[in-house]
């Protein structure tokens, strides 16, 4: 059975499953340098063109659900046709969480389709992609999204029944961004406050400037206890109350933001552990889904809860995985199968459209690229094969650079137009990670927090955040063989088993889809793609920001 899943609202995407195998998952932002978080903009003809030979093999189209008060459309022919969708599922009841609804689109051509609640898509994308589904095991699934309270579910592998265990606490996921916009440097006027999707990631980095202030915790607790938590304006009311009370003390904005993060983290850990124990700890497995599962510090805190032996976070926990989630819902309904055979590199293939003066192209092996990184000691855009799913660059749409110069983080943030405090992630050989990081365990999708060991802080300063942590990506031989070979070759030259890794994209846009986009961006001297090196003839000079050049061979 061939199923096509579509997410129409922000983080629009399309996914295709054949049987139980993922064929593709394309986010709209990763096509044509579209803006980050773009809604679905493809018309029916464009969908068919994108799907190629699969276009005439589709058995069912499935749409991700959304809030009913928002009118959502799709282009059929020359008309934008309203689409009826299953709901959001903010208060998913104990029954019918996975309820399937069917509708018809009336336009130039009739189209019958199915739709599942938005929360059902999060549950299915997380569970079906998990090692628990692969092993035939039950698991808890915690979903905490921008428009819902954190809600715990239990997935029964044999029956495909999903039970709602309960809500952890009444705080909508968008509070992280809303609260932060009441304090510099994220502050907005009351009329400009919004749920801007890029803010939480920046805040997660910025809180390293602050420290936990125990005296602030009672202020957060009082605001949490005294405000009606079922009010969807709770985030605003909570933020105003805390800001007003905090004026009585001399706390820095950084300390307030840091302590807020800890307050929410403590609440999450405490309530999750309580709810699982009340449920009788039916499983030691848990999946995390929804936008809040991109918070690596919270994920790590959940992993440390004693009742869980294994925590799974897919590389697409936010709405970038919602088209896939809708398709997984239909796969479960139609076939009874709940295991998805998938690979994270299921995005669009790189487009080689090189035809630019001022650049030259030559064949270059992975070993050649490793030596260039070692000898030239500057960033290289690495775009290869198919793009990764989800918001994190995992090697195939990355800017890679040596990590042994403290100035490299400045270089990377400068060429990307980012704030200086933003961290740069390490991409590291899996077998070497435990020597450098704590815990340093397998983390192929960059979704947990790791501490850089003291003995390595001066050796790889570019990947060390202000709090001495790193958002590590480990690479094993089967995760990404090309990147694994590059890291292995670079280690042989430098003695270092890792490189800096940050996403390759225009500011505010999705990953570069082609060679010409990188060249037009023009912020690096080298691009490597599919066995070719593209080199700028008139070089950019990075020496003023870098202090270390070539290191002795090992």
N, C-alpha and C positions, 0 to 999 in steps of 0.2 A: 504494500500500500504506500502511495506517495502522498505526503501531507505537506502543505505549504502554510506556514504560520506567518502572520503579519502583525506588527505593532504600529499603530497609526499615530499616536501622540508623541510627546518628546522622547528622544532616543529611539526614533522610528527605525524599524528593521524588518528584514524578511529572512525566513529560515526554511530549509527544505529537508525533510526526512524521507528516506526510502527504506521501507521496512523498519528496522530499528537503527539504521545508520544515518548519521548526519552528513548531508551532501554539502550544504553551504549555510552560512549565517552572515548576512551582509547588513551592517548598520549604515544608515543613510549618510551619516557624517563621514564615512570612509569612502564615499563615492564622490569624485570630482571636487575634492577639497571643500566639501560642504561644512557649514558651521557645526561646532560641537553641539550635541544634544538635538540635532535637527529632527523635526517631525517627518513622517512618511510623506514623500512628495512624488512618488512614482505613480504614473497612470497604468492602466491595464496593459497597454501595448508595451510600455517600458518594462513591466514585470515579466511579460512573456519573453522579451528580448534578453533580459538578465538571466532567466532560467534556461535559456537555450533549448536543448533537446528534451529537457524535462517539462517544458511548458505544456505539452499535450499529454503528459502522463499523470497529471495531478488528479488524485481521487477526491481530495477535500481541501478547501481553503478554510483556515481558522483564524479568527481575529482575537487578539488579546482584549480583555474587557477594560472598561474605564468608567469613570464617574458619569452617571446618566445626565447630569445637568450641563455637560459640555457637548456641543454639537460637533461630531467628527465626520469628515467626508473622505471619499476617495474618488479619483478621476476615472470615469468610464467614458471613453470616446472624448467628446469635447465638453462634458458636463461633470461638475463636482456633485456627487451623489451622497446624501447623508447615509451613514452606516449605523444600524442598530447594534449595540454591543451588550454583552453581559456586564454586570456591574463591576465595581472596584473590589468589594469584599472587605471594607474597612472593619466591619464587625462580623467576621465570618462565623456563622452559627455552627452548631455541632453537626448538623446534617447539611447535605447538599453543597459542601465546599467545592466539590469538583463537578457541580451541575453543568450539564451541556445544554446550551440553548441554540436553536437553529432559526435562521432568518433567510430572507431573499432580498437581493438588491434589484430594484426596478430601474433600469436605465436603457441605454441603447441595446443592451443584452441582459437577460436575466441571469443572476448569479446566486446560487444557493450556497450557504456557508454556515459554519458553526462558530460559537464564541464561548469563552470561559471567563470567569471572574479573574481580574488582574492578580489577586492573591493566589489563585490556583496556578497561574503561570509561574509565579515565583516558587511555589512549592514543587511543581513538577520539574522545572529546569534545574533546581538544586538537587532534588532527590535522584532523578533519572541519570544525571551526570556523575553521581557520587560512587565511590567504591562500595558503599553499602548496597546499592542496587545491583552492582556487578557481582557481589557475593551473596545476594538473596537475603539480606538482613533488614530488619526494621530500623527506623531511625526517627528521632525527633527532628522537626524542621522549625526553626525560629525565623519568622518573617518580620522585618521592621523596615518599612518603606517611608518615603517622605509624606505620604498621605494617610498613614495608618499608625495605630498603636502597635508596640511589639507584641506579636501574638505567637503562641507556641502550638504546634500541631504534632500529631504522631502519625507516621506513615507505616501502614501494615503491608509488608512486601508481598505476602501470599494472597491477600484479598484485595489489595489496592484501595482499601478504605482509609480515608484520612479523617482523623478525629481532631476536633479543636479542643486543646487542653485548657487554654485560657489566655487572657491578656496579662502580661507581666506588670505593666503600669500604664497609666493614661497620659502618655506623652507622645505626640506625633513626631515622626522621624525628622521633620524639617526644623525642629527646634534648634539643632546644632548651628544651622546657618542663620536662623532668625535671631537667636540670642547674640551671636557674634556680631551681627550688624548693629547692635546697640553700643559697641565699643570700638575705638580705633584699633587697627587701621581699616576695619571693615565697616565702620559706622555709616549709616544712611539716615536721611531724614525720614520722619514717620511715613510720609506719602510714598517714599521710594523703597521702603522695606519690601523685600521679596524673598522668594525661595530659590535664589540663583544657584544653579546646580554646581557651579565651580567653587563656591565659597567653602563648603565643608573640608575639602581637601587642603585648601590653603590654611584653614584654621588648625587642622591636625598638625601641620608643620610649624605654624607660628607659636603654638602653646609651649614649644621648647624654650622660648624666651622667659617663660614664667615659672613659678614654683607653687607647690601646694600650700595654701594658707588655711590651716585648720579652723581658724576663727570665722572663715567665710562659710563653712559647711552648714552651720545652723541657719544662716540666712537663706541658703538654697533650700534646706529642708522645710523651713517655715513657709516660704513662697510655694513650694510644692504641695504642702499639706493644706494651705489656706485658700487656694484658688480652685474653682470648679474645673476639675481636670477633663471633664467631658465637653467642655466648651472648646470648639475648634480654634478659638482665639487664645487658647491657653498659653501658647508660646510667646505671644505678645505681652499678655498680662504678667506672665512669669518674669519675662525679661525686664519689664518696666519696674516691677516690684524689687527685684534684686538690684537693679541699678540705683534705685532710690535709697535702699537700705545701705548699699555699699558706700554711698557718699559720706556716711558717718565715720568711715575709716579711711586710712591712708594707703589703700591697696592700689598697686599699679594695674592698668588694664590687662597686661600680660598675665599677672597673677590671678585676676578674676577669671579670665578665659581658661587658664590652666586648671584652676580649681573647679570650674564648671564641668570641664571634661572629666575630671576625676569623680565628681558627684554623680554624673550620669553613668559612668563606668561602674561605680560601686552599686548603684541602683540596679543596673542590668545584671551584674553577677549575683547579687543577693536574691533578687526576685526570680531569676531563672533557676537557680539552685533550689529555692523553696518550692517552686511549681513542679519541678521534676521529681523532687522527693515526695511531694504530696500525691503525685501520680504513681508512686511506687517504683520509680526508676526502671521502667520497662525495657530500656535500652541504654547502652553507654555510648551510642552514636548520636551525633547531632549535625545537621546541615544549617548553615546560616545563609539567609537570602534577604533581598531588599537593599536599597541604597546604603543603609547603615552598615551593611556587611563589607563595605569598602574601607571602614575604619580599622586599620591594622592593629591599633592599640586595644580596641575593644575586642577584636577577634582573639588576640593573644590572651586577654583576660578571661575570655570564655574557655579557651583551651586549658587554662590553669585550674578550672573548676574540677574538683575531685571526682564528681559523678560521671564525667565524660572521659572515655579513653581515646576517642578519635573525633576530631572536628573537621568537617568538610565545608570549604567555601569555594564555589565555582569561580572561574575568572570573569564571569558575567553576572554577579549577584544583583546588580542594579537593573534598570529597565532595558539595558542593552541585550539582556537575555530573555526579554518578554516574548518576542516572536517565537523563539525556540521553545519557551515554556508553553505557549499556546499549542504549538505543534506536538509537544510531548503529552499534553492533556489528551489530545485527539488520538495519539498513538496508544495510550493506555486504554481509552474508551473502545477503540476499534479492534485492538489486537490482544489486550490484556497484558502486553509486555510493558515493563517499567524500567528496563535497562536500555540506555542509549549508548551506542557505539560512536564515539566522537573524538575529535582532535581539536585542540584550541586554535590551530591554524586553518580555520575554515572560512576566512574572509576572502575578499577579492584578491586575485592574482596581480602582481606588479605589472605595470604596463611599460614596456621598453619603447619609448618614443624619442630617443636621443637624436637630435638634429640641431645642435647649437654651436655657433662660433664661440671661440674663447675657451672651449673645453676640448679635451682629447680623450679617446677611449682606447683601452688596451686590455688584453686578457690578463687576469690576475688570479692566482690560486688563493686558497684560504691561507696558506703559509706565506704567500707574498703580502697579503693584507696584515697578517700578524706582525711581520717585519716592518711594514710601513707604520703601524700604530706604535711599535717600539722605537723606531728610529726618528720618525717625524714628530711624535709626541703631541698630536693634535686630534681634534674630533673627526670622525668619519661617519657619514650617513650610510647606514646599512639597511637597504630595503631588498628583500629577497622572498621569492616564492609567494605564498598566500599570506594575507594579513591575519593577525591574531584577533580573536573575539574579545569583546569587553574593552574597558577603558585603559588598560595597562599595556604599554609596549613591552613585548616579551621576546625581543630579538629580531623579529622579521620587519619591523617598522621602527627602527631605533637609531639614535645617535650614540655611537660607542666611542670611548676615549680612555686613555690611561688614567688610573686613579691615584698615582703616587705623587701628584703635584697638588698642593692645597689650592692653587689658583685655578685648577680645572673646573671646579664647581662654578666659579665666577664666569669663566669662559662660556660654559654651557648655559647658565642662566642668562647671560648677556645675549647670546645669539638667539635664544628662544624668547627674549623679551619678558622674562619672569623676574619676580622679586628675589633679592639676594638671599633671603632666608630659606628659599625653597630647596629641599634636599635633592640629591642625585642618587639614584639607586645603584647598588652593585649587582652585576650579573656574574655568577661565580660557579665554578665547577662543583658539582654536588659533593664529591668525595672530599673536597678541601674545605667546605664551608664550616664544619665543626671546629676546625683549627682556628678560624678567624672570628667566628660569631658565636654568640650564646643566645638561644640554644643551637642555632646553625643547622637545624634538621631540615629535611626536604621541604622546599617551598617553591614549587615551579611557577606559581602564578602571582608571586609578590603580594601576598595577602596577610602576612603576619609581621610582627615587630621583632627585630633581633638586635642584641647589644653587640657592639664591636669590642672585642677583647682589648685590654690595655696595651698588650704587646704589639697590636696591629694599628693602633690609632695613628701613629706617625708614618706607617708604611703605606697606608691607603687613605690619606686625609680627605680626598675629594668625595668619598662616599659616606663620610661620617657626619651625621646630623649634629646639631648643637647639643643634644642630650646624649650623644655618643651611641645613638641607635642607627639602624639602617633598614630600609625596606628591601630586603634581600630577595633576589630571584636565584634559585639554584637550577642548574642545568645538568641533567644526566645524559648518557649517550643516546637514549631513546626519546628524550624530550624534544630536542632540536639538534639533530646530528651536525648540521653545518655550524651552528654557534658553539657546540661542544668541541668540534675540531678547531675552531678559531681560538677558543680559550686555552685549549691544550697546547697549541702552537705558540701562543703568546706566553704561556707559563714557561715553556722551554727556553724562551729568549730572556724573559724578565725575572723569573722566579715568582711571579704573581699570578694566581689562578683566577683573577677577576678583572673586569673592566667597568668603567662608568656606563650606565645605560639610562637614557631618557628618550622620550617619544620623539619621533621625526614627523613634524607637522608645522604648518603655519600657525601662528598664535591664534587661539580660538577656533581652530579648524580640526577636522579629523586627520588621520594619518595621511602622509603623502601617497597618492595612488600611482604615481608614475615618476620616471626619471626627470622629465622636463619641469615638474613642479619643484623638485629639489633645486634644480639649476636656476630657475626663476627666483626662488627664495634667496639663494646665493650667499648663505652665511658660512659655508665650509669650503674647503679646497678639494675634498675627496668624497666620492660616492662609490660604494661597492654594491653590485647587484648581479646575481646570476652568473658569476664567474668573470665579470668585467669590472675594471676600475675606471671611473670617470674622474679626470683631473683638471682642475681649473688652471689655465695657463698663467694668468696674472694673479698671484697668490695673495690671500689675506694674511696679515702678520699677527700672530697671537703672542709673540714674545713678551710684550709688556705686561701681560697678566700671568704668565707662567714663569716659575723660578727654576724648574728642573727640566733638563733635557735628557738625552739618551743616558741610560744607566748601564753599568758594566754587564756584559753577558754572564749568564749563570750556566 
